């Protein structure tokens, strides 16, 4: 099948023989001439290309998701409803998000305004924007170089969670997750430019993989989308990016529609998260019971990226600075792998075998992640250090778990780091330094010194080796201080994850 359809601003759009690596941004602007959606960075940093789609397939119920259209491949929107800034008003009446931005003078040059409006549109229908940091998270993926952020923040605060009784709310409330691929179990989109498949059963997936050796997996597509836009046939910056390097991605296989891949389960044994679960859903689901996970995800990326990025994609990318890996290492997670014949379980610390290499065998996929409950006598927290607080790659990330007995002696310790080695890794020597010792300042100092023997970090453009070693030790010290009274520190309204001073300073004149 070389065609599919989706809806844009409630208009049915038929797509035929378009390259599977065409981005949604390009299609909206060049094919549909909906030029309100802008191309800025083309790599998910600026938010100028933000659009919204209605997702009814997640475990937490139907919701609008603001996304970077520059990172979304067109076939990923098959059968979905997409909205751009042109589709929000009703006649001459602006949508409340548009009107609020107008009332608060939140736009000057206007280039980034459509993306700002679309992120505000999502905020309008959310029910959980009950803290300032959540409003910041909602909008942190949208840049505005001329207006200044105060009027934009005021406009967002005005509309957040208001859920006006309009056609969008009605559509959201009536949305149902229809069974995907009911007529075609492979979800085939085969063109003269390449193929895209979205199988809806594991049998169909493994049949496809046995017949298609060129297949590349894709799920949320934030990494593949970046590869497409940054290698777009050698086109110079500022020109239209259409299909990228089609020869390098002749066959894409989406894992998004496979049954159970977005599951979110809690039991007495712990939690099981499907590998295709969007990171925003993971963040929401772990806020109460697994705060180290939600805390890391707060500064993981912009909401537009977290709506499409997945837990499995982040792990299978196997980046040494992937932010989820240290958290899962510290919490003792297990990877559930699957091929046609069987499932097997691999401890997360054995999943990363070398730089950008995992334990996945040929024809095998990561199906889910299992995380045990954090015991009542355990301490755990996660940290991320980067050049920018929002929307940046880590220089060093860390997550720690320490368990103590009634005498405050350490009985279990997992100290995990990203950015310190070729793979995310535990600091085994530092852990050994803690075991059997009283959880105290002197013990932590000894473990901090042992980190020098655990890792030999490199110098690169993001950080020097000295900086990484220093930060790694300081994060362990900060963990000790932060968890003295609260074993599982949660997010607060503070603008970062830094440690509060023990007492207010009195030596500064007001």
DRENMI-783780 format. One line per 3 residues: number of its first residue (from 1); their letters; for each residue y, z, x of C-alpha. Coordinates in Angstrom, 3 decimals, always signed. Layout:
<torfis>
NUM> A> Y/Z/X  ...;
</torfis>
This chain:
<torfis>
1> XXX> +0.000/+0.000/+0.000  +3.319/-1.058/+1.522  +5.614/+0.560/-1.037;
4> XXX> +6.480/+3.917/-2.547  +9.270/+5.399/-4.611  +11.519/+8.437/-4.733;
7> XXX> +14.684/+9.468/-6.575  +18.193/+9.579/-5.143  +20.798/+11.237/-7.342;
10> XXX> +18.307/+10.859/-10.225  +18.039/+7.088/-9.706  +14.548/+5.716/-9.042;
13> XXX> +14.440/+3.969/-5.657  +11.640/+1.590/-4.694  +10.941/+1.315/-0.966;
16> XXX> +8.990/-1.687/+0.309  +7.953/-2.536/+3.881  +10.588/-0.285/+5.404;
19> XXX> +9.527/+0.953/+8.885  +7.880/+4.377/+8.515  +10.115/+5.692/+11.296;
22> XXX> +13.279/+4.848/+9.391  +15.241/+8.040/+8.929  +16.402/+9.166/+5.523;
25> XXX> +19.958/+9.152/+6.878  +19.768/+5.500/+7.851  +18.263/+4.485/+4.519;
28> XXX> +20.913/+6.325/+2.518  +23.789/+4.831/+4.481  +22.593/+1.328/+5.329;
31> XXX> +20.339/+0.457/+2.406  +21.854/+2.414/-0.484  +25.419/+2.468/+0.920;
34> XXX> +25.755/+6.175/+0.155  +28.117/+6.702/+3.066  +29.261/+10.176/+2.046;
37> XXX> +26.340/+11.408/+4.138  +27.627/+11.181/+7.713  +25.987/+10.599/+11.060;
40> XXX> +27.306/+12.985/+13.679  +24.969/+14.203/+16.409  +21.770/+12.582/+15.052;
43> XXX> +19.754/+15.530/+16.371  +20.117/+18.283/+13.769  +22.994/+20.189/+15.374;
46> XXX> +26.108/+19.343/+13.353  +25.012/+19.276/+9.694  +27.157/+16.261/+8.805;
49> XXX> +24.074/+14.472/+7.464  +22.936/+17.351/+5.208  +21.361/+16.370/+1.897;
52> XXX> +19.280/+18.399/-0.550  +15.849/+17.777/-2.013  +13.947/+19.550/-4.763;
55> XXX> +10.741/+21.067/-3.401  +8.221/+22.262/-5.971  +5.273/+22.604/-3.596;
58> XXX> +5.999/+25.851/-1.757  +4.190/+29.153/-2.437  +7.448/+30.904/-3.374;
61> XXX> +8.245/+28.540/-6.230  +10.531/+25.521/-6.750  +13.773/+25.489/-4.812;
64> XXX> +16.471/+23.224/-3.514  +16.304/+22.749/+0.247  +19.241/+21.546/+2.335;
67> XXX> +17.942/+19.413/+5.222  +19.175/+17.261/+8.095  +18.553/+13.727/+6.877;
70> XXX> +18.770/+12.462/+10.479  +15.479/+14.235/+11.284  +13.543/+13.305/+8.140;
73> XXX> +11.433/+10.156/+8.100  +11.767/+8.192/+4.891  +8.095/+8.367/+3.727;
76> XXX> +8.313/+12.172/+3.799  +10.466/+11.966/+0.677  +7.902/+10.021/-1.343;
79> XXX> +7.937/+11.165/-5.015  +10.699/+13.687/-4.320  +14.210/+14.054/-5.721;
82> XXX> +17.000/+13.795/-3.155  +20.657/+14.565/-3.786  +23.682/+13.500/-1.759;
85> XXX> +27.325/+14.459/-2.140  +27.883/+11.438/-4.409  +25.422/+12.798/-6.981;
88> XXX> +26.856/+16.260/-7.690  +29.805/+15.693/-10.001  +29.542/+14.990/-13.724;
91> XXX> +32.132/+12.386/-14.534  +35.490/+13.735/-13.393  +34.174/+17.315/-13.247;
94> XXX> +33.316/+18.441/-9.748  +30.289/+20.568/-9.032  +31.240/+24.264/-8.559;
97> XXX> +30.479/+23.988/-4.824  +32.890/+21.075/-4.485  +35.536/+22.780/-6.594;
100> XXX> +35.320/+26.034/-4.629  +35.793/+24.214/-1.325  +38.805/+22.442/-2.813;
103> XXX> +40.304/+25.655/-4.197  +40.006/+27.457/-0.864  +41.351/+24.515/+1.198;
106> XXX> +38.063/+24.263/+3.061  +38.454/+20.654/+4.204  +40.851/+18.767/+6.455;
109> XXX> +39.597/+15.575/+8.100  +36.648/+15.541/+5.700  +34.005/+14.138/+8.043;
112> XXX> +31.820/+17.247/+7.955  +32.776/+18.212/+4.400  +29.908/+16.426/+2.590;
115> XXX> +27.345/+18.307/+4.673  +29.172/+21.590/+4.079  +29.162/+20.890/+0.335;
118> XXX> +25.416/+20.208/+0.302  +24.626/+23.489/+2.068  +26.910/+25.211/-0.452;
121> XXX> +25.054/+23.400/-3.240  +21.790/+25.020/-2.141  +23.532/+28.408/-1.915;
124> XXX> +24.733/+28.020/-5.501  +21.163/+28.186/-6.811  +19.711/+30.810/-4.470;
127> XXX> +18.922/+34.274/-5.820  +18.732/+36.203/-2.545  +22.157/+35.846/-0.917;
130> XXX> +22.855/+39.563/-1.051  +24.141/+40.172/+2.501  +26.792/+38.666/+4.749;
133> XXX> +24.291/+37.627/+7.405  +22.422/+35.573/+4.798  +25.601/+33.667/+3.976;
136> XXX> +26.066/+33.054/+7.704  +22.486/+31.832/+7.988  +22.992/+29.509/+5.026;
139> XXX> +25.949/+27.796/+6.690  +25.291/+28.130/+10.433  +23.950/+24.567/+10.654;
142> XXX> +27.250/+23.018/+9.556  +30.030/+22.451/+12.065  +33.674/+21.981/+11.121;
145> XXX> +36.011/+21.202/+13.978  +39.304/+21.153/+12.085  +39.382/+23.439/+9.082;
148> XXX> +38.395/+26.811/+10.467  +35.581/+28.791/+8.941  +37.425/+31.437/+6.913;
151> XXX> +38.166/+29.197/+3.900  +34.635/+27.784/+4.015  +33.155/+31.285/+4.056;
154> XXX> +35.340/+32.276/+1.109  +34.221/+29.224/-0.842  +30.540/+29.912/-0.141;
157> XXX> +30.899/+33.557/-1.157  +32.451/+32.449/-4.443  +29.576/+30.202/-5.529;
160> XXX> +26.540/+31.803/-3.851  +23.901/+32.713/-6.412  +26.028/+31.817/-9.438;
163> XXX> +23.399/+29.353/-10.746  +25.566/+27.597/-13.368  +23.720/+26.443/-16.473;
166> XXX> +23.790/+22.778/-15.570  +21.381/+19.881/-15.177  +20.402/+21.033/-11.688;
169> XXX> +19.385/+24.509/-12.826  +17.421/+23.009/-15.701  +15.636/+20.661/-13.314;
172> XXX> +14.872/+23.547/-10.947  +13.443/+25.703/-13.723  +11.288/+22.887/-15.095;
175> XXX> +9.997/+21.654/-11.743  +6.238/+21.633/-11.348  +4.099/+20.885/-8.333;
178> XXX> +2.204/+17.762/-9.336  -1.104/+17.161/-7.521  -0.272/+14.792/-4.624;
181> XXX> -2.069/+11.513/-3.949  -3.877/+11.505/-7.287  -4.505/+7.749/-7.049;
184> XXX> -4.703/+7.410/-3.263  -6.301/+10.324/-1.376  -4.887/+8.969/+1.893;
187> XXX> -1.300/+8.761/+0.648  -1.118/+5.389/+2.381  +2.083/+3.617/+3.350;
190> XXX> +1.095/+0.629/+5.499  +3.739/-1.830/+6.641  +4.190/-4.599/+9.177;
193> XXX> +6.085/-2.056/+11.314  +3.496/+0.735/+11.335  +1.662/+3.132/+9.041;
196> XXX> +2.289/+6.539/+7.502  -0.420/+8.565/+5.765  -0.215/+11.809/+3.798;
199> XXX> -3.839/+12.694/+2.964  -4.354/+15.247/+0.208  -7.890/+16.306/+1.201;
202> XXX> -9.501/+17.302/+4.467  -12.266/+14.779/+3.889  -9.716/+11.980/+3.670;
205> XXX> -7.918/+13.311/+6.766  -11.004/+13.405/+8.971  -12.175/+9.989/+7.723;
208> XXX> -8.784/+8.630/+8.726  -8.828/+10.257/+12.155  -12.269/+8.856/+12.926;
211> XXX> -11.004/+5.330/+12.206  -7.494/+5.560/+13.615  -7.356/+6.600/+17.292;
214> XXX> -3.584/+5.958/+17.499  -2.743/+8.626/+14.925  +0.023/+11.119/+15.651;
217> XXX> +0.366/+14.243/+13.527  +3.598/+15.081/+11.765  +4.456/+17.798/+9.275;
220> XXX> +8.068/+18.905/+8.873  +9.053/+16.230/+11.354  +11.891/+18.039/+13.115;
223> XXX> +10.410/+17.250/+16.533  +9.161/+13.745/+15.733  +12.439/+12.983/+13.964;
226> XXX> +14.336/+13.960/+17.093  +12.093/+11.734/+19.197  +12.906/+8.838/+16.874;
229> XXX> +16.671/+9.304/+16.826  +16.939/+9.914/+20.569  +14.827/+6.865/+21.488;
232> XXX> +16.142/+4.436/+18.938  +15.384/+1.185/+20.684  +18.030/+1.764/+23.357;
235> XXX> +20.917/+1.580/+20.897  +24.133/+3.034/+22.298  +25.580/+6.264/+20.877;
238> XXX> +27.446/+5.822/+17.632  +25.460/+2.831/+16.412  +23.011/+2.839/+13.544;
241> XXX> +19.621/+4.331/+14.381  +16.985/+2.717/+12.216  +13.389/+2.911/+13.263;
244> XXX> +13.237/+4.294/+16.752  +10.454/+3.260/+19.057  +7.943/+1.942/+16.534;
247> XXX> +5.392/+1.002/+19.171  +5.117/+4.611/+20.347  +4.410/+5.874/+16.812;
250> XXX> +2.284/+3.149/+15.215  +0.402/+5.565/+12.954  +1.810/+8.837/+11.634;
253> XXX> -0.365/+11.290/+9.704  +1.374/+13.986/+7.688  -0.444/+17.297/+7.179;
256> XXX> +2.010/+18.484/+4.543  -0.053/+17.695/+1.427  -3.392/+19.136/+2.565;
259> XXX> -4.645/+21.925/+0.264  -3.923/+25.439/+1.433  -1.780/+24.405/+4.374;
262> XXX> +1.240/+26.166/+2.835  -0.626/+29.261/+1.720  +0.827/+32.699/+2.047;
265> XXX> -1.763/+35.460/+1.644  -1.660/+39.219/+2.086  -4.733/+41.467/+2.076;
268> XXX> -5.905/+44.769/+3.491  -6.800/+42.967/+6.705  -3.359/+41.459/+7.168;
271> XXX> -1.665/+38.138/+6.490  -2.733/+34.506/+6.545  -0.062/+31.818/+6.748;
274> XXX> -0.839/+28.126/+6.352  +0.200/+26.016/+9.328  +2.435/+23.808/+7.123;
277> XXX> +4.364/+26.731/+5.641  +8.127/+26.080/+6.027  +9.822/+28.549/+8.336;
280> XXX> +12.303/+29.612/+5.656  +9.375/+30.678/+3.455  +7.777/+32.487/+6.392;
283> XXX> +11.058/+34.270/+7.099  +11.386/+35.424/+3.500  +7.741/+36.493/+3.225;
286> XXX> +7.794/+38.629/+6.384  +11.130/+40.420/+5.915  +9.517/+43.628/+4.607;
289> XXX> +6.073/+43.863/+6.203  +6.467/+41.906/+9.456  +10.092/+42.381/+10.507;
292> XXX> +9.548/+41.112/+14.095  +8.704/+37.686/+12.615  +11.647/+37.469/+10.214;
295> XXX> +13.994/+38.844/+12.864  +13.099/+36.096/+15.314  +13.404/+33.462/+12.601;
298> XXX> +16.925/+34.610/+11.744  +18.169/+33.069/+15.014  +15.452/+30.449/+15.312;
301> XXX> +17.532/+27.499/+14.082  +19.765/+26.355/+11.259  +18.474/+26.686/+7.727;
304> XXX> +18.298/+22.896/+7.396  +15.819/+22.813/+10.279  +13.869/+25.866/+9.107;
307> XXX> +13.401/+24.200/+5.713  +11.404/+21.401/+7.367  +10.058/+23.088/+10.502;
310> XXX> +6.660/+24.779/+10.164  +4.763/+27.567/+11.877  +2.023/+25.144/+12.953;
313> XXX> +4.439/+22.583/+14.306  +6.207/+25.197/+16.411  +2.931/+26.387/+17.934;
316> XXX> +1.306/+22.984/+18.463  +4.439/+21.753/+20.194  +3.395/+24.315/+22.839;
319> XXX> +6.851/+24.610/+24.324  +7.204/+27.436/+26.857  +10.391/+28.431/+25.015;
322> XXX> +9.009/+28.187/+21.484  +10.319/+31.268/+19.692  +7.391/+32.058/+17.399;
325> XXX> +4.746/+32.218/+20.115  +5.912/+35.483/+21.755  +6.052/+37.198/+18.350;
328> XXX> +2.520/+36.151/+17.482  +1.272/+37.110/+20.948  +2.746/+40.582/+20.578;
331> XXX> +1.312/+41.040/+17.082  -2.198/+39.964/+18.097  -2.376/+36.863/+15.904;
334> XXX> -5.346/+34.522/+15.605  -5.284/+30.737/+15.223  -7.654/+29.227/+12.660;
337> XXX> -8.684/+25.734/+13.815  -10.567/+23.200/+11.731  -12.362/+19.897/+12.160;
340> XXX> -14.736/+18.013/+9.895  -17.717/+20.251/+10.585  -16.396/+23.776/+11.010;
343> XXX> -13.634/+26.309/+11.388  -13.209/+28.379/+14.522  -10.872/+31.229/+15.390;
346> XXX> -8.987/+31.409/+18.684  -6.820/+34.364/+19.762  -3.245/+33.183/+20.102;
349> XXX> -3.194/+34.071/+23.820  -6.024/+31.557/+24.370  -4.348/+28.835/+22.313;
352> XXX> -1.860/+27.851/+25.039  -3.876/+26.508/+27.951  -1.176/+24.842/+30.074;
355> XXX> +2.306/+23.379/+29.882  +2.523/+21.597/+26.501  -1.287/+21.813/+26.131;
358> XXX> -3.262/+23.734/+23.510  -6.893/+24.583/+22.839  -7.086/+22.012/+20.014;
361> XXX> -9.985/+19.633/+20.513  -9.890/+15.963/+19.581  -10.038/+15.567/+15.809;
364> XXX> -9.115/+19.215/+15.226  -6.062/+20.676/+13.503  -4.423/+24.083/+13.302;
367> XXX> -5.051/+25.175/+9.712  -3.591/+28.692/+9.554  -2.441/+31.776/+11.433;
370> XXX> -3.830/+35.269/+10.808  -1.668/+38.294/+11.668  -2.977/+41.864/+11.300;
373> XXX> -0.887/+44.605/+9.722  +1.320/+46.582/+12.091  -0.185/+50.104/+12.222;
376> XXX> +1.904/+53.087/+11.268  +1.911/+54.414/+14.827  +3.015/+51.080/+16.283;
379> XXX> +6.436/+49.946/+17.444  +7.356/+46.261/+17.340  +10.471/+44.104/+17.660;
382> XXX> +11.509/+40.635/+18.810  +14.490/+39.296/+20.735  +16.065/+35.954/+21.568;
385> XXX> +18.638/+35.283/+24.279  +20.449/+31.948/+24.313  +23.814/+30.508/+25.282;
388> XXX> +24.869/+30.422/+21.632  +23.918/+32.969/+19.021  +23.227/+30.355/+16.339;
391> XXX> +21.216/+27.165/+16.580  +20.286/+27.137/+20.249  +17.201/+26.962/+22.440;
394> XXX> +16.145/+30.196/+24.095  +16.770/+30.988/+27.713  +14.399/+33.939/+27.303;
397> XXX> +12.669/+35.228/+24.194  +10.498/+38.303/+23.922  +8.463/+40.306/+21.478;
400> XXX> +6.890/+43.702/+22.057  +4.227/+45.859/+20.431  +3.490/+49.370/+21.665;
403> XXX> +1.206/+51.923/+20.045  +1.247/+55.635/+20.905  -0.891/+58.637/+20.036;
406> XXX> +0.159/+62.085/+18.799  +1.242/+63.019/+22.342  +3.375/+59.880/+22.665;
409> XXX> +0.986/+58.364/+25.198  +0.676/+54.588/+25.077  -2.705/+53.508/+23.738;
412> XXX> -1.976/+49.809/+23.265  +0.717/+47.479/+24.584  +1.437/+43.780/+24.227;
415> XXX> +4.578/+42.499/+25.943  +5.065/+38.781/+25.306  +7.696/+36.406/+26.681;
418> XXX> +8.873/+32.838/+26.274  +10.826/+30.982/+28.949  +9.253/+32.934/+31.813;
421> XXX> +6.275/+30.687/+32.610  +4.739/+27.286/+31.852  +3.399/+28.708/+28.584;
424> XXX> +4.357/+31.626/+26.359  +2.531/+34.540/+27.959  +1.884/+38.266/+27.986;
427> XXX> +3.024/+40.480/+30.855  -0.390/+41.927/+31.693  +0.668/+43.958/+34.751;
430> XXX> +3.593/+45.517/+32.906  +1.259/+46.339/+30.012  -1.180/+48.040/+32.380;
433> XXX> +1.684/+50.107/+33.778  +2.337/+51.509/+30.300  -1.219/+52.289/+29.208;
436> XXX> -2.131/+55.965/+29.263  +1.403/+57.000/+30.180  +3.916/+58.831/+28.043;
439> XXX> +6.324/+56.465/+26.270  +9.444/+57.450/+28.188  +12.364/+56.080/+30.168;
442> XXX> +10.540/+56.446/+33.499  +7.445/+54.664/+32.204  +9.504/+51.809/+30.799;
445> XXX> +11.361/+51.483/+34.102  +8.053/+51.180/+35.936  +6.915/+48.476/+33.499;
448> XXX> +10.228/+46.653/+33.879  +9.728/+46.516/+37.648  +6.168/+45.254/+37.159;
451> XXX> +7.529/+42.194/+35.345  +8.512/+40.771/+38.733  +4.801/+40.518/+39.547;
454> XXX> +3.886/+39.082/+36.133  +6.204/+36.066/+36.199  +7.806/+33.614/+38.589;
457> XXX> +10.430/+31.977/+36.363  +12.140/+28.770/+37.392  +15.794/+27.839/+37.890;
460> XXX> +17.003/+25.169/+35.485  +20.117/+24.146/+33.566  +19.501/+26.772/+30.912;
463> XXX> +19.186/+29.811/+33.200  +18.467/+30.848/+36.765  +15.285/+32.619/+37.788;
466> XXX> +17.325/+35.738/+38.639  +18.902/+35.699/+35.191  +15.556/+35.341/+33.453;
469> XXX> +13.999/+38.196/+35.420  +16.992/+40.429/+34.743  +17.083/+39.650/+31.032;
472> XXX> +13.317/+40.102/+30.665  +13.545/+43.618/+32.077  +16.618/+44.479/+30.026;
475> XXX> +14.949/+43.376/+26.807  +12.091/+45.800/+27.447  +14.605/+48.576/+28.062;
478> XXX> +16.441/+47.624/+24.882  +13.194/+47.734/+22.922  +12.577/+51.293/+24.124;
481> XXX> +16.057/+52.387/+23.043  +16.026/+50.571/+19.728  +12.637/+51.886/+18.597;
484> XXX> +13.154/+55.555/+19.411  +14.046/+56.333/+15.793  +12.992/+53.198/+13.934;
487> XXX> +9.582/+51.829/+14.866  +10.131/+48.462/+13.183  +13.849/+47.682/+13.447;
490> XXX> +14.979/+45.283/+10.757  +17.867/+42.905/+10.452  +21.219/+44.370/+9.635;
493> XXX> +24.634/+42.906/+8.902  +25.470/+43.017/+12.602  +26.217/+39.587/+14.101;
496> XXX> +23.429/+39.807/+16.685  +20.258/+41.614/+17.665  +21.933/+43.676/+20.366;
499> XXX> +21.552/+47.441/+20.624  +24.064/+49.749/+18.954  +25.778/+52.236/+21.304;
502> XXX> +24.478/+55.795/+20.971  +27.869/+57.067/+19.842  +31.302/+55.569/+19.137;
505> XXX> +33.551/+55.228/+22.139  +36.454/+57.654/+22.225  +38.112/+56.502/+25.441;
508> XXX> +39.776/+53.431/+23.956  +43.191/+53.661/+22.410  +43.428/+52.095/+18.974;
</torfis>
